[in-house]
Amino acid sequence: MNNLPQGNSSLDAPVQYVKGIGPKRAEVLEERGIRTVRDLLYYFPFDYIDLQQVSTIDNLRSFTDSGKWITVIGSVHRVDLVGRPPRQRVIIILRDATGSIPLIFFRSVTYFKKAFSPGETIAVSGKVTSYRSRPQFVHPSIDRMTFDEEETGPDGFLHTGGIIPKYGSGEDFKNVNLHVKGLRRILRTVVDEYRDAIEDPLPDDIRIRLDLPVLKEAITQIHFPDSETSLQSARKRLKFDELFSIQLLLAVRRNSIKSDAFGISFNVQSSLARRLVDSLPFDLTHAQRRVIKDITDDMKSPKPMNRLLQGDVGSGKTIVALLTMLIAVENGYQTAFMAPTEILAEQHYATLTTLLKDLPVTIRLLLGGQRAKLREDLLEDIRNGSAQIVIGTHALIQSGVEYAKLGLVIIDEQHRFGVAQRMALREKALNPDTSSPHPDVLVMTATPIPRTLSMTLYGDLDVSVIDELPKHRKAVQSVLFTESQTNSLLRFVRSHAESGRQVYIVYPLVEESEKLDLKAATESYATLKSQVFPDLRVGLLHGRMDSAEKDSVMNAFIRREIDILVSTTVIEVGIDVPNASVMVIEHAERFGLSQLHQLRGRVGRGADQSYCLLVVPDWMAASIKSRSSLPGLPADDSERQKAVKRVSTMLETSDGFKIAEIDLDLRGPGEYFGTRQSGLPELQIANLVTDGEILTTARREAFNIIEIDPHLRSSAHHSLRKYFTQRWKDALAFIQVG
């Protein structure tokens, strides 16, 4: 959980031997990942109380509605519970020597009524607002001002009036009397005792050129800053280290693939690919042609291709992938095409079979539950090479699947697969008895990825983006409906179903209330089927069905045997039904933004005009139309404000990359897809939303080092090599996997 070099040093000492910890506290700290002194040094404060910027209460009027974050220190004079639900609130009156100010709490009133006692000294931080011309704080941050005697003067406050760290201290810490005050005291001891043992792995020339402090100084200042300037300098250094560390790994991975592995130099002049392009009823877009050139340049090279193909829903990735496969086929090599689910694999198989109907290419489908005789025949075709293109799920990497001459690996919706699965598929091409070449690897995703996240998750891959929709596709129109407009909505659905087109009606499925939500979907299905649309064919799809049931319903919808499909989010990714032209999303405010975008991408795949109908509560529609804070709602009710932003974004744009940037901003990188399964650590101090500039610098420096000194053997990189091999010893096992 840290960026310090590993090895035998005092920093590796178990944390229980630190003064003030002991065995019981060490157990609790270990549950948070804090096992050694080194880990403790990297347990950073989550915030600070800046006693250099403390105001007196009588001076707060000058900061009213300024938007500045202000701190005051005073004693609790009174705690009042005012009003009745739902407008009940707690008002705490805070006093200092110059006056008093109310602290207003609209939420968690039961907690705040009991949390603070008259006479207690607290530090209050927040933005000063006004109510009837009087200053007030609404939901400020509050810290109890309790310090040790040796830390404070006779007035009870810190001697220095400096910047005081605030450490995370949950119930588990409090159960062993490890409060914020105790953590601060322990960290002060650890920093003072061990700072000189901190070795700096960053080469001096980089550190000096980028004006970064030495590591031991950065660690000291992040815990106990002398000033706001020194704190920001420490944060910059530690953010850089975190991002540099990841980019160094990606640079080594990429260099390993480009330098150490030998691949196949394909002849890219393919008559099969030319025949396919000539047979298409549409022209390739400029973006598709650009991406095909990127890929063919890779395929000509004797180094293995390792490329990510990004393209929004409906941008035409499948045709690009198929042209790539035909080049491999014409060169005498097989292609393995791995999809995340059986239904998507079947859909790819059906699409490719149709496109290849006039070409002499053998395409086979390998799934987990196939009959023994069929599976036996398939495995033999793969083994002897007569199966030129093999489409499947993880069945492609199971034991017993042997390829005659695997030259191209394509992975669809690749974020759904772990690093080990991707490695296993690529290694199917490598014969341990011969020096067989590495296959080319093309990974694809329809999920637009923000630039900073792409640089972190896929920084070792070459990236191509299809950023243009085919000309024959009509943009999906997104329309807002409120719950009170249900009758109009149902009339709209009926008119489209009766004209021969198909409709999705999707309900949210939230883990905490899964049974409730499933009930909503099943009850709505029953009502729609028996009372609203008794003359139409209504189907139901949800996650609790077994795979066979789900496939049966989805295939019936694909075959146009169902007019209206009521579903939970299981239809989110990859399903292609060109005749479906209406997507109704019930309770749209409860979906994530990328989820909404993916659902909208299920329609608009045919020639008809398609629609995405976003159904929201009446209060949300009023807020979206006024583009203001929600009526009667505190401005800091962030969850509702975020919901408004998500739905508003869907109405304003269909640009998947713009949507992805907004989604990352709203959710933060920790929750964004892929960060937890990517094999990379979760970021502790850097932020992919706000630290793009530091990331770009870290990437440049890391890749420059590996280009000059690929194995970090120069004396200037001795500490860096030591750090790197310890820090990434597990990840190095996957060094050649994208």
Salt bridges, closest charged atoms under 4 A:
ASP12 OD1 - ARG38 NH2 2.46
GLU30 OE2 - ARG35 NE 3.68
ASP47 OD2 - LYS166 NZ 3.65
ASP80 OD2 - ARG78 NE 2.70
GLU120 OE2 - ARG144 NH1 2.36
ASP143 OD2 - LYS166 NZ 2.98
ASP148 OD2 - ARG185 NH1 3.14
ASP172 OD1 - ARG32 NH2 3.02
ASP192 OD1 - ARG188 NH2 3.07
ASP196 OD1 - ARG195 NH1 3.92
ASP196 OD1 - LYS216 NZ 3.22
GLU199 OE1 - LYS722 NZ 3.16
ASP200 OD1 - ARG237 NH2 2.79
ASP204 OD1 - ARG207 NH2 3.76
GLU217 OE1 - ARG195 NH2 2.93
ASP241 OD1 - ARG237 NE 2.74
ASP278 OD1 - ARG274 NH1 3.29
ASP297 OD2 - LYS293 NZ 2.86
ASP297 OD1 - LYS300 NZ 3.65
ASP298 OD2 - ARG307 NE 2.61
ASP312 OD1 - HIS597 NE2 2.81
ASP377 OD1 - LYS373 NZ 2.99
GLU380 OE1 - ARG383 NH1 2.78
ASP381 OD2 - ARG364 NH1 2.14
GLU402 OE1 - ARG383 NE 3.95
ASP412 OD2 - HIS348 NE2 2.81
GLU413 OE1 - HIS415 ND1 3.59
ASP460 OD2 - ARG253 NH1 3.90
ASP462 OD1 - ARG254 NH2 2.50
ASP462 OD2 - LYS258 NZ 3.01
ASP467 OD1 - ARG290 NH2 3.36
GLU483 OE2 - HIS587 ND1 3.66
GLU498 OE2 - ARG494 NH1 2.78
GLU514 OE2 - ARG544 NE 3.30
ASP517 OD1 - ARG590 NH2 2.67
GLU523 OE2 - LYS519 NZ 3.79
ASP535 OD2 - ARG494 NH1 2.91
GLU561 OE2 - ARG559 NE 2.88
ASP563 OD1 - ARG537 NH2 2.95
ASP576 OD1 - ARG605 NH1 3.44
GLU589 OE2 - HIS587 ND1 3.51
ASP636 OD1 - ARG107 NH1 3.44
GLU652 OE2 - ARG627 NH2 3.14
ASP663 OD2 - ARG667 NH1 2.73
GLU682 OE2 - ARG676 NE 3.22
ASP691 OD1 - LYS239 NZ 3.17
GLU701 OE2 - ARG209 NH1 2.55
GLU701 OE2 - ARG700 NH2 3.51
ASP709 OD2 - HIS717 ND1 2.82
